[in-house]
Amino acid sequence: MNAVEPHRSGGSDGSGGETPPDWAELLLRLILVRKDRDAVSGDLLEAYRDTMVPTRGHAAADAWYVRQVAGFLWRATWPWALLFSGQFIARGAYDMLVPTTDFHVRAEWSTYVGASTFLLVGLWAAWRTGSLLAGIVVTAITSQVAAVFSVVGVSLLLVIMHDAETMRLISRSGGLGEAYFLPFMMIIPALVIGMVAGAVGSLARRIARGTA
């Protein structure tokens, strides 16, 4: 199947064909490995034009296409997100079960482990796609999927352990605000680390293929 170029949402590609949201198609092609881009993008475009638009209309067809792209993103990010959130939840559980008055060492280790995870995500995404931008985008999205996992995990911990002493310890270690909002703020370091990892990963891929 020929390469599919991204087009404007709800418009035409100049040959009478309807087109999905431009940003969604760009995102799809960004996260796919090179050998799969044309085939996967082309198959989705064919289904969008031949089946979804005629039977459901433009709005529903666009929503369907976005869900397909979200599925690819989910499969690319959830294992890394689970790894990152598992570390965050484990740290929270450890703070509850093993109280301390000095969180400096624990915070350092949490930072190193979290940063290393983001670094691996960016390197992996950039290496498999050969794209610096893919490293940045996948790392950033991973951070937000991990944030949702982390909030759910912390909530479950609080259901199990919510006595007065536990709540006092949580307050001393940063409070519930940190537990619920800090995970979403991880998008900032994720963007920075993803940029560095993306640059290294994409360059390494080009060198490995002899195209640097």
N, C-alpha and C positions, 0 to 999 in steps of 0.2 A: 504494500500500500504506500502511496506517495506520502511525503512529509506533509503534515498538516500545520499550516501557519495559523497563529491566533488571530481571531477577528473580533469585531465589536459585538457586544451582547445584543441578541435579538435582532441582528441585522442580516445582511447578505454578504457573501464573499465575492460578489461580482458575477457569479455564475448561477445565481438563482437559489443557492443553497442557504438554509438558515444556519445561524452560528450561535454557539453557547456563549456564556459570559467570558469576555476576553481574559479577565484576571484569573478565572478558574482554569482555563486552558493553559495559560502561562505557568501557573503553579503546578499543574499536573506534569507538564513537560519538564519542569525544573527538577522535580523530585524523582523522575524516572531515570533509570540507566539509559545510556545512549541507544543501545540496541533495541530497547523496548518502546522508545518514545513514539516513533511513527506508527507502529502497530497498535499500541494501546490507545493513543490519542485518536487515531483513525477509526478504530472500532467504536469508541464512544461517540465520536462525531456522527458516524453512520447511524447508530442507534438513535441518537438525538434527532437527526433530520428525518429518518425514514419511519420511526415509530413514535417517539415521544411527542414531537411537535404536532404531527397530524392527529394524534389521538387525545392529547392532553392540553395542547395549547402552549404558547411561549413561556408563560410564567411557571407552569408546572414542569415543563421540560427543563427550564433553567435550574429549578430547584433539584430536579433529579440529577442533573449533571454535577451540580455542586456537591450533592451527597456522594456521588461516585468518587469525586476528587477527595472529599473528606475521608472516604474509606481508605484510599491509598495513603493519605497522610497519617491516619490512625495506625495502619500497619507498619509505617516507617518509624513511628515515634513511641508507641505504647510500651515496648520492652524497655527502652531507655528511661522513659518517664517512670515506669514502675521501679526501676533500679534507683533512680534519684529519690523518689518519694519514700521508698523503703528505708533509705538512709535517714531521711528527715524524721520519719515516724519512729524509727529505732532510737534516734537521739532523744526524741521527746519521751519515749517510754523509759529510757535509761535515766533521764533527769528525774522522772517521777519515782522510779524504783530505787535509785541510788542517789539520794540528795547530796548536794554539795553547796558550799558558799563561794566557790571559785569556779566560774564557768569558762575561764580563759582557755585552758587546754582543750576542753571539749569543743569550744567554738572554733578553735584553730583546726582541729581534726575534721570537723563538719565542713569547714570552708574548703580544706584541701580535697576532701573526698568529693564534694559537690562540684568543685571546679574541674577535677579530673574527669568526672562523668561528662560534663558539658564538652570538655576537650575531646573526649573519645567520640561523642556524638558528631561534633563538627568534622573531625577527621574522617570518620566513617562515611558521612553523607557526601563530603567533598570528593573523597576517593572514588566512591562508587558511581558518582555522576560526572566527575571531572569539573565540577562547578563550585567556585568560591561562594556564590550566592546561595546555592543549595545548602552549604555548610551553615551559613548564617540562619536561613529560614528554618531548617529542620531543628537546629539547636534552640531557637527561640520558641518554636511551637512545642517542642519537647518540654521546655520549662513550664509552659502553661498547662499542658496535660498533667505534668507532675504536680503542679500546684493543686489541681482538682483532686488528684489522688491523695495528696498530703492532707488537705482539709478534711476529706472523708475519713482518712486514717486517724487523724487527731480527734475528730468527733467521736469515733468509736472508742478510742482510749478514754475519753472523758465519760462516756457512758459506763465504762467498766470501773474507772477510778475517778470519782468526783467528790471524795470526802474533803473535809475542811483543810486537812494538812496538805493534801495533794494540791488543792487550789492555791494554798499559800505558797507552795513551792513553785507553782507555775507563775504566780505573780512575781516572785523574786527572780525568776529566770528570763523575764521579758513580758510575761502576761499573755492573755488569750489573743490580744491584738497582734502580737508577733507571730503566734502560731497560725493565725488565720490569714494575715495579710502579707507576711514576709514571703511565703512561697510564690505569690504572684509578682512580687518585686524582683524575683530571680530572673525575670526577662531582661533586666539591664545587664547583669554580668553575663547572661547567656548570649546576648548580642555581641558583646565585646569578645568573649572567648570564641564564639562561633565565627567571628570575623578572622581571628588569628588562625584557628584550626582549619577554617575553610581555605585560607590562603595556602597553608602548609599542605593540606590534603590534596588540593587541586594541582599544586605545583608538583608534588610527589607523583601524582598520577601521570602528568605530562612527561615527567622525567622517565618514569617506568615504561611509558609507551614510546619514548624516544622522540617526543615532539616539543620538548622544552626549548 
